[in-house]
Amino acid sequence: MTARPLLLIGAGGLAREVIAAVRLLPDVWNPVGALDDSTALHGTLIDGVPVLGGLDSLDDHPDAAVVACVANARRPLSRLSLVSRLGLPDERWATVVHPAAVTSGARLGAGTVLLAGVVITTSLEVGRHVVAMPHVLITHDDEVSDGVTFAGRASLGGGVVVGESAYLGQGALVREGVKIGAGAVVGMGAVVLRDVPAGQTWAGVPARPLRGESA
Ligand SMILES: CC(C)(COP(=O)(O)OP(=O)(O)OC[C@H]1O[C@@H](n2cnc3c(N)ncnc32)[C@H](O)[C@@H]1OP(=O)(O)O)[C@@H](O)C(=O)NCCC(=O)NCCS
């Protein structure tokens, strides 16, 4: 099999983690470069992969698959904004699954990234451009919308619904059946027992609104 050239969008820590994952799949992916609008990075290497230029140079690489390596708890909508700015068809987006992830036949949307040790326990559906960092747990009947970010060790009980572009911090635990609204942020270490409204930031044990928002 000929490895498909892969361009990373973003040249930060997540991009380096994706590079490490795809290097374990040399027959599938060939990471040829990263694009980042930070001009200071242009011409540098990230873990041996060249930063080729800004996002406006994407058209110079029409044959490469693309993966958005952007995730930020303070800007949970940023990855899907980037995706819509680039306007690529789904077939250009790479779905990257670390060989040590367990997917149980789940259907993964275009552009989704699962890093080492992610476990999905049944054949559910995961949206497009989802990022699950190491050791994330997604269980039976969960619904994961487009653009969701799970930091490492975030865990969902069964039947949890996670709305578009929500961000779950490291080690967050979500009780079965709870809904996390679109664009909501759940702080690291939170234990979420109740629905989190869209756009709010909740943290703590048990999780409560962080900024005095009404629950
Ligand atoms: C929830 C979060 C987004 C808030 O970030 P922030 O808006 O910058 O908030 P601040 O750090 O200014 O903290 C605001 C208050 O919330 C508290 N707080 C922040 N995060 C908290 C958390 N996870 N649990 C409990 N309290 C928290 C702070 O102690 C502070 O309280 P104070 O006002 O009484 O001093 C952030 O702390 C977080 O958990 N991010 C996820 C980090 C993560 O998982 N990263 C993975 C990277 S790979």
The ligand as an SDF file (V2000), in Angstrom:
LIG
                    3D

 48 50  0  0  0  0  0  0  0  0999 V2000
  -11.9600   25.1080   33.2390 C   0  0  0  0  0  0  0  0  0  0  0  0
  -10.8650   25.8860   32.5640 C   0  0  0  0  0  0  0  0  0  0  0  0
  -11.1330   25.9540   31.0450 C   0  0  0  0  0  0  0  0  0  0  0  0
  -10.9010   27.3000   33.1420 C   0  0  0  0  0  0  0  0  0  0  0  0
   -9.8480   28.0340   32.6260 O   0  0  0  0  0  0  0  0  0  0  0  0
   -9.7700   29.6070   32.9270 P   0  0  0  0  0  0  0  0  0  0  0  0
  -10.9890   30.2520   32.3520 O   0  0  0  0  0  0  0  0  0  0  0  0
   -8.4440   30.0790   32.4280 O   0  0  0  0  0  0  0  0  0  0  0  0
   -9.9320   29.6980   34.4800 O   0  0  0  0  0  0  0  0  0  0  0  0
   -8.8460   30.1790   35.5650 P   0  0  0  0  0  0  0  0  0  0  0  0
   -7.6280   29.3350   35.5510 O   0  0  0  0  0  0  0  0  0  0  0  0
   -8.7220   31.6560   35.4260 O   0  0  0  0  0  0  0  0  0  0  0  0
   -9.6460   29.8550   36.9190 O   0  0  0  0  0  0  0  0  0  0  0  0
  -10.8390   30.5150   37.2690 C   0  0  0  0  0  0  0  0  0  0  0  0
  -11.3170   29.9130   38.5730 C   0  0  0  0  0  0  0  0  0  0  0  0
  -11.7540   28.5880   38.3330 O   0  0  0  0  0  0  0  0  0  0  0  0
  -11.0250   27.6450   39.1160 C   0  0  0  0  0  0  0  0  0  0  0  0
  -10.7560   26.4930   38.2550 N   0  0  0  0  0  0  0  0  0  0  0  0
  -10.1650   26.4910   37.0360 C   0  0  0  0  0  0  0  0  0  0  0  0
  -10.1320   25.2600   36.5270 N   0  0  0  0  0  0  0  0  0  0  0  0
  -10.7060   24.4530   37.4390 C   0  0  0  0  0  0  0  0  0  0  0  0
  -10.9570   23.0680   37.4740 C   0  0  0  0  0  0  0  0  0  0  0  0
  -10.6130   22.2690   36.4390 N   0  0  0  0  0  0  0  0  0  0  0  0
  -11.5690   22.5580   38.5470 N   0  0  0  0  0  0  0  0  0  0  0  0
  -11.9220   23.3590   39.5870 C   0  0  0  0  0  0  0  0  0  0  0  0
  -11.7180   24.6950   39.6050 N   0  0  0  0  0  0  0  0  0  0  0  0
  -11.1140   25.2380   38.5410 C   0  0  0  0  0  0  0  0  0  0  0  0
   -9.7530   28.3750   39.5170 C   0  0  0  0  0  0  0  0  0  0  0  0
   -9.2320   27.8750   40.7220 O   0  0  0  0  0  0  0  0  0  0  0  0
  -10.2590   29.7920   39.6400 C   0  0  0  0  0  0  0  0  0  0  0  0
  -10.9150   29.9120   40.8690 O   0  0  0  0  0  0  0  0  0  0  0  0
  -10.8610   31.2860   41.7140 P   0  0  0  0  0  0  0  0  0  0  0  0
  -11.4850   32.3370   40.8330 O   0  0  0  0  0  0  0  0  0  0  0  0
  -11.6610   30.9670   42.9280 O   0  0  0  0  0  0  0  0  0  0  0  0
   -9.4160   31.5380   41.9620 O   0  0  0  0  0  0  0  0  0  0  0  0
   -9.4510   25.2590   32.7750 C   0  0  0  0  0  0  0  0  0  0  0  0
   -8.9600   25.4150   34.0830 O   0  0  0  0  0  0  0  0  0  0  0  0
   -9.4410   23.7860   32.4370 C   0  0  0  0  0  0  0  0  0  0  0  0
   -9.7720   22.9010   33.2300 O   0  0  0  0  0  0  0  0  0  0  0  0
   -8.9830   23.5230   31.1700 N   0  0  0  0  0  0  0  0  0  0  0  0
   -8.8320   22.2060   30.6400 C   0  0  0  0  0  0  0  0  0  0  0  0
   -7.3460   21.8680   30.6830 C   0  0  0  0  0  0  0  0  0  0  0  0
   -7.0550   20.5900   29.9660 C   0  0  0  0  0  0  0  0  0  0  0  0
   -7.7040   19.5930   30.1090 O   0  0  0  0  0  0  0  0  0  0  0  0
   -6.0060   20.6610   29.1480 N   0  0  0  0  0  0  0  0  0  0  0  0
   -5.5830   19.5760   28.3430 C   0  0  0  0  0  0  0  0  0  0  0  0
   -4.5220   20.1110   27.4660 C   0  0  0  0  0  0  0  0  0  0  0  0
   -3.7520   18.8310   26.5490 S   0  0  0  0  0  0  0  0  0  0  0  0
  1  2  1  0
  2  3  1  0
  2  4  1  0
  2 36  1  0
  4  5  1  0
  5  6  1  0
  6  7  2  0
  6  8  1  0
  6  9  1  0
  9 10  1  0
 10 11  2  0
 10 12  1  0
 10 13  1  0
 13 14  1  0
 14 15  1  0
 15 16  1  0
 15 30  1  0
 16 17  1  0
 17 18  1  0
 17 28  1  0
 18 19  1  0
 18 27  1  0
 19 20  2  0
 20 21  1  0
 21 22  1  0
 21 27  2  0
 22 23  1  0
 22 24  2  0
 24 25  1  0
 25 26  2  0
 26 27  1  0
 28 29  1  0
 28 30  1  0
 30 31  1  0
 31 32  1  0
 32 33  2  0
 32 34  1  0
 32 35  1  0
 36 37  1  0
 36 38  1  0
 38 39  2  0
 38 40  1  0
 40 41  1  0
 41 42  1  0
 42 43  1  0
 43 44  2  0
 43 45  1  0
 45 46  1  0
 46 47  1  0
 47 48  1  0
M  END
$$$$
